[in-house]
Amino acid sequence: MLKTILPQSPVLQQYIEFFYVFETDKPDQFSYFAFPHYNTGLSFFRDAQVTRKDFQVHVEKTEGTGIHIEILGKYTRPVLVHYNGPIQEVSVIFKPFGINRFIRENYHTIAPGFSQAFQNEKWALFGKELFEGLAEGAFDQLEAFLLRELVETEELAAIQRSLPVMEDIDSGFSILEVAEKTGYNLKSFQRHFTRHMGCSPVDYRRIVRFRNSVSSKLNASELKTLTDITYENNYFDQSYFIKEFKRLTHLNPKKFFKEVSLLDGDKIVWEIL
């Protein structure tokens, strides 16, 4: 069972796309491919062992292991996620710059890989409370915890100001021009952007354009061709669009749109195996 929940706090709505709960009540196996995204996922697991290798994450029910927190980094290829056993997971899906408001370290330091454990005693202690109250009031607790952890700094604000320009695929601004608009020289902007966003400005733009193309196809009210999607998202031509799509998904666009599943509306796009 997977269920998404929107944050109720207007403050948290600025930084968090949604929460989701994933639970399996049978010792079954479940696998899916996740694709590159500008959002950041952080997941609480109870009594689960998590291992990672070669862009694969394996989550296995293991009694007595307590709370495990897994945080995704930025990646530019598909990640295979495999669950084994009755897993309980509560995830926070942060907007592109959202997670930076709730952690004290910079994002790239705590999430340099495609997926890793988030080692934080305060968050782990809260995880115990979260699962104990999962039946009722858990998300009120989660929102209260996140509000207590919220931080603001001027450096964060400067990078956040760059995102609307970076995400505007019609603007045509170079990375240098984006840097100048936020008061940085190019080298400093690239360094600060990578520290807080977990990837280079160039890769961030690639991911944004890919996600925009996915949304423009899946959410269209009328049938769109690959040519339509190519030029709506300012790819140079259809050949380049297909090549870039394959790099990020390992699938050509036609196969991708045929194979993926939309979960809980269109909030989550996975290829379920």
Buried (B, 14 or more C-beta within 10 A) or exposed (E): EBEBBEBEBEEBEEBBBBBBBBEBEEEEEBBBBBBBBBBBBBBBBBBBBBEBEEBBBBBBBBEEBEBBBBBBBBBBEBBBBBBBBBBBBBBBBBBBBBBBBBBEEBBBEBBEEBBBEBEBEEBBEBBEBBBEBBEEEBBEBBBEBBEEBEEEEEEBEBBBBBBEEBBEBEEEBEBBEBBBEBEBEBEEBBEBBBBBBBBBBEBBBBBBBBBBBBBBBEEEEEEBEBEBBBEBBBBEEBEEBBEBBBEBBBBBBEBBBEBBEEBEEEBBBBBEE
